[in-house]
Amino acid sequence: EMFKNKYGAILFNSPPYIIDDKTKYLMPYMQTKLAQTTFMKSIAHSISKESDVDILVSSFWTNYPLLTDAILKNGVGTEDDCMHPSILSKTVEELLFNTNNKQEYIGKEIIDKQLLTERNVDVTQFKISNNKEIKSLDSIFFQHLQNLDTM
């Protein structure tokens, strides 16, 4: 239906494919992520060739640890480290309803911090605690992996 009407969005909630120090801990995950990224980019490439299409195909992810069981119950971070998960819904809202040129974002891996900052959305409104420091998901996750490695 989306392709028939030539508008809509296919958004993948998925982190960017980045090979860094934590990759050695996550090889099976990284293979799955590569497959998903390849699929998303393939769909995006086929859509971007059509000039009269207003369909957005991209992935979006967060720069921050979100207040979820995955963070808290696995001991990756504390509530004070986290942002409210509604930051992702704000990112989706911006992509769907406040993006005039969807072609600009086709096939991109969009991070909430970058997109929201570019659009003058104050990300501090999503902070859970009053701590001044806003930690990145990568930093607390990598610290957690290193702690597991030393046990």
Secondary structure as UniProt FT lines:
FT   HELIX           2..5
FT   STRAND          7..13
FT   HELIX           21..25
FT   HELIX           27..48
FT   TURN            51..52
FT   STRAND          54..61
FT   HELIX           69..72
FT   TURN            73..75
FT   HELIX           79..81
FT   HELIX           86..97
FT   HELIX           102..105
FT   TURN            106..107
FT   STRAND          109..111
FT   HELIX           112..118
FT   TURN            119..120
FT   HELIX           123..126
FT   HELIX           137..150
//
